[in-house]
Every structure is written in structure tokens, then in C-alpha cells.
Amino acid sequence: MPDTQPAARAPAWVRSGTAGVGGLWATPTPLPAPEAPPPATPGAAAEAPAPPLPPLPTVGSPDGRFMLTDSTLTVLGQSFGLRELEGAEVRPVRWLLWYLLGGLGLAVVLILFLNNWLRTLPTMAGLLAAGLLLLYGHRGTNRLRLARLGREAVHVALPGEAATWQRLVRELNRRIDRAHDQAAAEAAALLAALEALPPAEPAIPETPA
């Protein structure tokens, strides 16, 4: 009788005498192809701009001669932007003219008194006037120098204690550096954004008909 049983299928395992667990190797399965990365969009590589810095409070002198905000300086009614300033310094100065007048007055009064050309009361009045001149010259003033970028420096006279103005000028220099750092960060972010843009295609000139 003819054999009516169906033919046996080929086994899914192939015997190997040298490798595999129990001498069997599984039929290799092809690995899936790696997915292609998504196309880069223009400007994706550009750095994100730095967030703006929080505004600083307004500081100034008690008499209102010096007012410093987050972006401007107002001194004796003149306003300056912090980005146009390079730096500032203040130093106490003495008025030598009043020193000379006070010293000369003291010398003249004493000479006249020692030669009996002045009495006691006029001598005391002369010594008091000369002493006031010396005191006024010693008090002097405070000279503020504002260095501007590409322009002449501005000099301002500020009366009062030098320690107060020195503290305000230190704060002014700190805010000037902060304003310049922020301007440099904005320029760098803008330059990076411009470099990330695709190059513009050259225009094709039209040929006359």
C-alpha cells in the first residue's frame, strides 16, 4: 500500500557537535534595522538665550544728588546709562587756595600782634577768621570721575563725607560690570542664533528677453 502519511517537516533545530546547549543551535533571526535619527531642525543646535537678570533696587544719597537704578545713573540732574559707562572713582580733594589764605592770615595776624600793631580783640578776630579758612579748606569736596566708553570723562563735585560716596561708587561699579556682562551675553546669544540659520540662496539675475 502506498504510504499515506504526510511527509515529516524539517526540524527547526540543527544539530552541531561542537557548540550550543546540548549540541543544538537555534535558527538565527535577523535583527531589525536601526531607526534613522530625526532630521535636525534649523536653530536646534543654537544655545537658548540666558534669562534676564532680576532688576536691582534703586539706591542713592540722602540729599538726592546721586540716584542709581538698575540701568541708569543720575547725578546732579545728569543722567547716564550704565552701558555707556566704563567705570567710576571718587576721591576727596582739599582746596589749597583756602589753605593758603588761612595760613597767610594766621601769619599776618601773629606778626602784627607780636609787633604791638594789633590789640587783643582784633587779633582774636583775625585768628578766628584764619582758622575758619583753614577748616573750610580742609573740608574740601569729593571729586567723582565717570569714565565713558569712547568719550571724555565727566567730573562732578560732591560735598559731604567721603565714605558715603565711596560706598555708592562701589555699588555703581558693580552694576556697570553687571550691565556689560548682560550685554555680552545677549550679543553672544544673538550671534549663535544667526550662525544656526540656513545660508541664504543666491539670487539668480534675470536675463533680458
Backbone as CSV, one residue per row, in Angstrom:
resi,resn,N_x,N_y,N_z,CA_x,CA_y,CA_z,C_x,C_y,C_z
1,MET,0.838,-1.200,0.000,0.000,0.000,0.000,0.868,1.244,0.000
2,PRO,0.434,2.184,-0.721,1.214,3.443,-0.708,1.121,4.104,0.644
3,ASP,2.215,4.755,1.014,2.284,5.455,2.303,1.484,6.744,2.222
4,THR,0.412,6.790,3.043,-0.472,7.975,3.009,-0.124,8.978,4.084
5,GLN,0.875,8.718,4.954,1.221,9.678,5.988,1.930,10.872,5.382
6,PRO,1.635,12.063,5.900,2.312,13.269,5.349,3.791,13.254,5.663
7,ALA,4.530,13.838,4.776,5.990,13.892,4.957,6.323,14.720,6.179
8,ALA,7.277,14.265,6.937,7.686,14.986,8.155,8.398,16.274,7.808
9,ARG,8.122,17.323,8.623,8.767,18.612,8.366,10.221,18.552,8.814
10,ALA,11.003,19.462,8.246,12.401,19.580,8.677,12.428,20.177,10.056
11,PRO,13.260,19.669,10.939,13.290,20.204,12.304,13.794,21.644,12.327
12,ALA,13.293,22.386,13.346,13.717,23.780,13.485,15.058,23.911,14.154
13,TRP,15.648,22.838,14.628,16.930,22.845,15.282,17.899,22.027,14.459
14,VAL,19.078,22.495,14.376,20.133,21.817,13.605,21.173,21.354,14.582
15,ARG,21.530,20.114,14.477,22.484,19.535,15.409,23.884,20.012,15.086
16,SER,24.610,20.278,16.110,26.018,20.657,15.978,26.778,19.982,17.082
17,GLY,27.856,19.447,16.796,28.585,18.669,17.785,29.571,19.449,18.597
18,THR,29.759,20.722,18.285,30.816,21.458,18.983,30.309,22.635,19.782
19,ALA,29.121,23.200,19.549,28.658,24.421,20.226,27.182,24.317,20.501
20,GLY,26.692,25.202,21.354,25.281,25.259,21.673,24.982,24.446,22.909
21,VAL,23.851,24.684,23.452,23.408,23.956,24.627,22.868,22.610,24.172
22,GLY,23.477,21.532,24.653,23.055,20.184,24.256,23.349,19.873,22.829
23,GLY,24.282,20.654,22.239,24.660,20.387,20.856,23.675,20.923,19.852
24,LEU,22.806,21.847,20.211,21.800,22.393,19.304,21.999,23.888,19.163
25,TRP,21.770,24.403,17.976,21.801,25.851,17.675,20.441,26.274,17.149
26,ALA,19.943,27.399,17.641,18.668,27.916,17.117,18.892,28.587,15.780
27,THR,17.881,28.556,14.993,17.959,29.219,13.688,18.089,30.722,13.895
28,PRO,19.114,31.385,13.346,19.304,32.834,13.593,18.147,33.651,13.059
29,THR,17.769,34.608,13.858,16.680,35.525,13.474,17.273,36.878,13.097
30,PRO,16.938,37.436,11.955,17.525,38.736,11.568,17.081,39.842,12.506
31,LEU,18.050,40.705,12.903,17.757,41.827,13.782,17.074,42.948,13.018
32,PRO,16.187,43.703,13.700,15.549,44.825,12.982,16.554,45.937,12.697
33,ALA,16.349,46.608,11.590,17.244,47.697,11.185,17.094,48.869,12.151
34,PRO,18.198,49.536,12.539,18.096,50.687,13.456,17.339,51.831,12.816
35,GLU,16.558,52.500,13.654,15.788,53.630,13.149,16.694,54.818,12.886
36,ALA,16.409,55.508,11.814,17.201,56.687,11.451,16.865,57.827,12.401
37,PRO,17.858,58.597,12.844,17.570,59.739,13.732,16.722,60.775,13.029
38,PRO,15.889,61.508,13.765,15.052,62.539,13.133,15.918,63.657,12.581
39,PRO,15.504,64.235,11.484,16.303,65.322,10.894,16.393,66.508,11.835
40,ALA,17.564,67.107,11.868,17.781,68.266,12.741,17.067,69.475,12.180
41,THR,16.419,70.179,13.019,15.722,71.397,12.613,16.656,72.580,12.725
42,PRO,16.508,73.575,11.866,17.386,74.753,11.954,17.209,75.454,13.281
43,GLY,18.335,75.818,13.870,18.306,76.522,15.135,18.227,75.635,16.350
44,ALA,18.189,74.272,16.152,18.121,73.390,17.315,19.425,73.375,18.069
45,ALA,20.540,73.529,17.324,21.840,73.497,17.983,22.195,74.814,18.651
46,ALA,21.416,75.853,18.381,21.719,77.154,18.980,21.421,77.122,20.465
47,GLU,22.225,77.775,21.194,22.027,77.823,22.637,20.837,78.710,22.979
48,ALA,20.119,78.308,23.993,18.985,79.109,24.440,19.494,80.393,25.095
49,PRO,18.854,81.540,24.834,19.322,82.795,25.447,19.176,82.744,26.959
50,ALA,20.122,83.378,27.625,20.090,83.405,29.087,18.905,84.236,29.566
51,PRO,18.251,83.800,30.620,17.105,84.584,31.123,17.571,85.925,31.654
52,PRO,16.739,86.970,31.552,17.137,88.294,32.060,17.324,88.271,33.568
53,LEU,18.294,89.057,34.015,18.579,89.125,35.441,17.491,89.936,36.156
54,PRO,17.210,89.613,37.400,16.195,90.385,38.130,16.667,91.819,38.355
55,PRO,15.763,92.790,38.301,16.171,94.192,38.499,16.635,94.440,39.929
56,LEU,17.589,95.347,40.047,18.126,95.718,41.352,17.380,96.932,41.902
57,PRO,17.329,97.071,43.205,16.609,98.225,43.780,17.376,99.525,43.553
58,THR,16.657,100.621,43.656,17.251,101.943,43.493,17.934,102.371,44.789
59,VAL,19.161,102.846,44.651,19.911,103.350,45.804,20.372,104.765,45.475
60,GLY,20.662,105.539,46.518,21.107,106.910,46.304,21.506,107.571,47.593
61,SER,21.948,108.808,47.480,22.366,109.586,48.637,21.150,110.196,49.311
62,PRO,21.247,110.529,50.592,20.086,111.128,51.288,19.650,112.467,50.709
63,ASP,20.579,113.247,50.154,20.204,114.555,49.618,19.696,114.494,48.185
64,GLY,19.659,113.306,47.563,19.145,113.168,46.207,20.100,113.576,45.113
65,ARG,21.340,113.873,45.431,22.297,114.261,44.391,22.726,113.065,43.543
66,PHE,22.672,111.875,44.114,23.171,110.663,43.462,22.070,109.615,43.540
67,MET,21.522,109.199,42.368,20.481,108.184,42.310,20.900,107.120,41.301
68,LEU,20.908,105.870,41.758,21.369,104.748,40.937,20.256,103.720,40.833
69,THR,19.814,103.449,39.592,18.807,102.425,39.339,19.469,101.206,38.710
70,ASP,18.643,100.297,38.197,19.172,99.079,37.598,19.897,99.340,36.284
71,SER,19.565,100.428,35.595,20.155,100.669,34.272,20.650,102.093,34.066
72,THR,20.385,103.020,34.986,20.773,104.411,34.785,21.396,104.977,36.057
73,LEU,22.129,106.055,35.867,22.720,106.829,36.957,22.348,108.288,36.752
74,THR,21.846,108.905,37.816,21.509,110.327,37.797,22.288,111.009,38.903
75,VAL,23.172,111.932,38.517,23.985,112.655,39.475,23.910,114.138,39.142
76,LEU,23.441,114.927,40.116,23.276,116.373,39.967,22.439,116.718,38.737
77,GLY,21.391,115.930,38.488,20.490,116.200,37.369,20.938,115.635,36.038
78,GLN,22.136,115.092,35.906,22.615,114.499,34.665,22.400,112.987,34.701
79,SER,21.832,112.443,33.632,21.533,111.018,33.552,22.517,110.332,32.602
80,PHE,22.945,109.130,32.985,23.866,108.325,32.195,23.365,106.881,32.205
81,GLY,23.477,106.218,31.063,23.182,104.792,31.001,24.378,103.991,31.498
82,LEU,24.112,102.909,32.208,25.209,102.122,32.758,26.043,101.463,31.665
83,ARG,25.439,101.171,30.526,26.195,100.531,29.443,27.123,101.492,28.723
84,GLU,26.892,102.791,28.877,27.798,103.762,28.252,28.943,104.152,29.186
85,LEU,28.911,103.686,30.421,29.966,103.986,31.378,30.965,102.844,31.428
86,GLU,32.219,103.207,31.619,33.293,102.219,31.739,33.663,101.964,33.202
87,GLY,33.529,102.957,34.021,33.861,102.823,35.433,33.743,104.178,36.112
88,ALA,33.880,104.162,37.424,33.767,105.397,38.207,34.715,105.318,39.390
89,GLU,35.164,106.479,39.826,36.017,106.576,41.012,35.762,107.916,41.690
90,VAL,35.935,107.932,43.002,35.745,109.150,43.779,36.917,109.280,44.730
91,ARG,37.376,110.507,44.894,38.483,110.769,45.816,38.293,112.120,46.481
92,PRO,38.603,112.222,47.740,38.481,113.519,48.434,39.599,114.460,48.005
93,VAL,39.264,115.701,47.799,40.240,116.729,47.419,40.147,117.871,48.422
94,ARG,41.253,118.527,48.622,41.320,119.667,49.524,41.522,120.939,48.709
95,TRP,40.913,122.007,49.179,41.030,123.282,48.489,42.272,123.996,48.987
96,LEU,43.337,123.942,48.186,44.613,124.525,48.582,44.545,126.039,48.686
97,LEU,43.659,126.646,47.911,43.562,128.109,47.966,43.141,128.573,49.361
98,TRP,42.162,127.860,49.955,41.730,128.247,51.295,42.792,127.909,52.332
99,TYR,43.552,126.853,52.083,44.681,126.558,52.964,45.691,127.704,52.956
100,LEU,46.015,128.160,51.755,46.994,129.239,51.638,46.480,130.531,52.273
101,LEU,45.214,130.845,52.027,44.664,132.071,52.622,44.613,131.982,54.146
102,GLY,44.225,130.813,54.670,44.183,130.664,56.125,45.557,130.733,56.758
103,GLY,46.525,130.067,56.145,47.880,130.119,56.685,48.481,131.510,56.596
104,LEU,48.263,132.176,55.475,48.779,133.545,55.330,48.110,134.488,56.326
105,GLY,46.814,134.294,56.545,46.113,135.139,57.508,46.631,134.929,58.918
106,LEU,46.878,133.667,59.286,47.438,133.401,60.609,48.796,134.067,60.784
107,ALA,49.641,133.952,59.756,50.978,134.533,59.849,50.915,136.057,59.967
108,VAL,50.062,136.690,59.177,49.971,138.154,59.214,49.433,138.639,60.558
109,VAL,48.396,137.985,61.074,47.808,138.414,62.352,48.808,138.256,63.490
110,LEU,49.545,137.125,63.509,50.523,136.910,64.578,51.672,137.904,64.506
111,ILE,52.115,138.217,63.295,53.205,139.192,63.149,52.757,140.578,63.631
112,LEU,51.550,140.969,63.255,51.051,142.266,63.696,50.845,142.305,65.208
113,PHE,50.404,141.205,65.777,50.181,141.176,67.219,51.498,141.215,67.994
114,LEU,52.510,140.487,67.498,53.800,140.470,68.190,54.510,141.812,68.090
115,ASN,54.215,142.579,67.058,54.810,143.910,66.930,53.954,144.999,67.578
116,ASN,52.956,144.579,68.324,52.076,145.518,69.022,51.337,146.461,68.075
117,TRP,51.077,145.991,66.880,50.301,146.797,65.935,48.809,146.459,66.013
118,LEU,48.481,145.379,66.691,47.084,144.984,66.878,46.824,144.762,68.358
119,ARG,45.642,145.086,68.761,45.260,144.814,70.126,44.724,143.387,70.243
120,THR,44.323,143.021,71.430,43.931,141.628,71.680,42.652,141.265,70.950
121,LEU,41.669,142.110,70.988,40.378,141.782,70.373,40.485,141.648,68.853
122,PRO,41.114,142.605,68.156,41.286,142.396,66.713,42.136,141.167,66.386
123,THR,43.112,140.886,67.243,43.943,139.703,66.999,43.120,138.423,67.093
124,MET,42.273,138.339,68.096,41.427,137.154,68.250,40.469,137.012,67.074
125,ALA,39.920,138.115,66.590,39.028,138.064,65.425,39.779,137.608,64.177
126,GLY,41.014,138.104,64.003,41.800,137.681,62.851,42.171,136.205,62.920
127,LEU,42.548,135.747,64.130,42.878,134.329,64.271,41.659,133.443,64.013
128,LEU,40.484,133.886,64.450,39.272,133.106,64.210,38.944,133.027,62.720
129,ALA,39.075,134.142,62.015,38.805,134.137,60.579,39.799,133.250,59.820
130,ALA,41.082,133.331,60.196,42.081,132.487,59.538,41.844,131.011,59.843
131,GLY,41.428,130.700,61.085,41.128,129.307,61.429,39.942,128.763,60.653
132,LEU,38.930,129.600,60.430,37.780,129.161,59.635,38.178,128.893,58.178
133,LEU,39.064,129.707,57.647,39.546,129.458,56.282,40.298,128.128,56.194
134,LEU,41.120,127.852,57.203,41.837,126.584,57.212,40.876,125.393,57.327
135,LEU,39.871,125.539,58.169,38.901,124.465,58.342,38.100,124.234,57.067
136,TYR,37.722,125.311,56.405,36.963,125.175,55.147,37.812,124.525,54.063
137,GLY,39.090,124.882,54.021,39.970,124.261,53.040,40.220,122.791,53.328
138,HIS,40.272,122.436,54.611,40.483,121.023,54.964,39.265,120.171,54.639
139,ARG,38.092,120.773,54.769,36.876,120.010,54.441,36.854,119.645,52.967
140,GLY,37.099,120.576,52.097,37.201,120.295,50.670,35.918,119.726,50.097
141,THR,36.080,118.822,49.126,34.948,118.197,48.456,35.368,116.818,47.973
142,ASN,34.464,116.138,47.313,34.731,114.813,46.746,34.531,114.890,45.243
143,ARG,35.563,114.529,44.520,35.508,114.610,43.057,35.171,113.237,42.484
144,LEU,34.028,113.170,41.799,33.579,111.938,41.144,33.983,111.981,39.678
145,ARG,34.643,110.919,39.241,35.062,110.807,37.840,34.329,109.641,37.190
146,LEU,33.579,109.943,36.124,32.833,108.937,35.377,33.507,108.728,34.030
147,ALA,34.091,107.538,33.828,34.743,107.205,32.557,33.698,106.652,31.600
148,ARG,33.586,107.274,30.407,32.615,106.844,29.410,33.330,106.173,28.245
149,LEU,32.660,105.212,27.629,33.245,104.458,26.524,33.368,105.344,25.290
150,GLY,34.605,105.555,24.846,34.838,106.330,23.636,34.567,107.815,23.759
151,ARG,34.370,108.339,24.957,34.080,109.758,25.139,34.879,110.291,26.311
152,GLU,34.855,111.609,26.475,35.595,112.224,27.571,34.953,111.904,28.907
153,ALA,35.787,111.824,29.928,35.286,111.544,31.270,34.558,112.766,31.826
154,VAL,33.630,112.518,32.709,32.841,113.570,33.353,33.289,113.684,34.804
155,HIS,33.523,114.923,35.266,33.950,115.176,36.644,32.843,115.940,37.361
156,VAL,32.491,115.468,38.540,31.422,116.061,39.336,31.928,116.230,40.757
157,ALA,31.634,117.382,41.370,31.999,117.654,42.758,30.828,117.318,43.660
158,LEU,31.089,116.485,44.673,30.054,116.046,45.607,30.482,116.401,47.025
159,PRO,29.780,117.277,47.706,30.165,117.619,49.077,29.703,116.548,50.062
160,GLY,30.307,116.536,51.228,29.907,115.610,52.274,31.028,114.651,52.638
161,GLU,30.669,113.612,53.393,31.637,112.633,53.833,32.070,111.737,52.667
162,ALA,33.367,111.456,52.613,33.883,110.632,51.508,33.441,109.179,51.621
163,ALA,33.228,108.668,52.829,32.860,107.261,52.993,31.516,106.948,52.339
164,THR,30.575,107.887,52.426,29.260,107.659,51.812,29.363,107.550,50.301
165,TRP,30.125,108.456,49.691,30.267,108.423,48.237,31.079,107.226,47.783
166,GLN,32.062,106.812,48.542,32.836,105.636,48.159,31.982,104.370,48.165
167,ARG,31.075,104.270,49.131,30.177,103.108,49.157,29.253,103.102,47.939
168,LEU,28.723,104.274,47.577,27.843,104.347,46.413,28.602,104.073,45.114
169,VAL,29.840,104.525,45.028,30.621,104.292,43.810,30.982,102.820,43.671
170,ARG,31.236,102.134,44.765,31.474,100.685,44.680,30.245,99.958,44.133
171,GLU,29.067,100.358,44.591,27.839,99.764,44.060,27.650,100.123,42.592
172,LEU,28.019,101.346,42.220,27.923,101.760,40.824,28.827,100.914,39.938
173,ASN,30.071,100.691,40.334,30.980,99.866,39.534,30.476,98.429,39.422
174,ARG,29.883,97.920,40.484,29.349,96.555,40.426,28.203,96.465,39.422
175,ARG,27.351,97.475,39.396,26.237,97.448,38.454,26.692,97.707,37.015
176,ILE,27.757,98.487,36.847,28.310,98.686,35.498,28.843,97.367,34.948
177,ASP,29.591,96.615,35.755,30.083,95.312,35.314,28.924,94.361,35.012
178,ARG,27.886,94.411,35.818,26.725,93.551,35.592,26.029,93.898,34.278
179,ALA,25.903,95.190,33.982,25.263,95.609,32.729,26.083,95.191,31.523
180,HIS,27.415,95.306,31.606,28.261,94.899,30.478,28.234,93.386,30.298
181,ASP,28.205,92.613,31.373,28.118,91.157,31.257,26.795,90.741,30.613
182,GLN,25.722,91.394,30.977,24.428,91.068,30.379,24.400,91.434,28.902
183,ALA,24.997,92.563,28.533,25.056,92.938,27.115,25.897,91.949,26.317
184,ALA,27.000,91.461,26.897,27.821,90.472,26.199,27.076,89.150,26.024
185,ALA,26.303,88.739,27.032,25.523,87.501,26.912,24.452,87.628,25.841
186,GLU,23.795,88.781,25.756,22.788,88.981,24.723,23.413,88.969,23.333
187,ALA,24.579,89.580,23.180,25.247,89.575,21.877,25.680,88.168,21.482
188,ALA,26.182,87.376,22.442,26.592,86.006,22.135,25.398,85.148,21.736
189,ALA,24.266,85.303,22.404,23.074,84.535,22.046,22.563,84.923,20.659
190,LEU,22.599,86.211,20.341,22.168,86.653,19.020,23.100,86.130,17.932
191,LEU,24.403,86.141,18.183,25.353,85.621,17.204,25.165,84.121,16.991
192,ALA,24.910,83.371,18.066,24.679,81.936,17.919,23.404,81.658,17.129
193,ALA,22.375,82.458,17.342,21.136,82.277,16.587,21.336,82.590,15.106
194,LEU,22.151,83.600,14.796,22.418,83.923,13.392,23.245,82.837,12.712
195,GLU,24.197,82.244,13.439,25.005,81.179,12.848,24.198,79.906,12.603
196,ALA,23.131,79.690,13.390,22.322,78.487,13.218,21.355,78.587,12.052
197,LEU,21.122,79.762,11.512,20.212,79.910,10.387,20.807,79.297,9.137
198,PRO,19.965,78.697,8.247,20.499,78.140,6.990,21.011,79.251,6.093
199,PRO,22.034,78.965,5.288,22.561,80.004,4.396,21.537,80.393,3.345
200,ALA,21.489,81.649,3.043,20.538,82.151,2.048,21.006,81.785,0.652
201,GLU,20.049,81.375,-0.201,20.382,81.023,-1.586,20.657,82.287,-2.393
202,PRO,21.707,82.261,-3.209,21.999,83.457,-4.014,20.906,83.705,-5.043
203,ALA,20.580,84.935,-5.234,19.547,85.311,-6.197,20.082,85.153,-7.622
204,ILE,19.252,84.582,-8.492,19.644,84.386,-9.892,19.240,85.623,-10.680
205,PRO,20.195,86.295,-11.304,19.833,87.506,-12.049,18.950,87.153,-13.253
206,GLU,17.982,88.001,-13.497,17.102,87.786,-14.638,17.798,88.224,-15.908
207,THR,17.659,87.387,-16.931,18.248,87.705,-18.234,17.247,88.513,-19.043
208,PRO,17.713,89.538,-19.701,16.769,90.332,-20.527,16.231,89.518,-21.678
209,ALA,14.990,89.728,-22.019,14.348,88.973,-23.104,14.945,89.387,-24.437
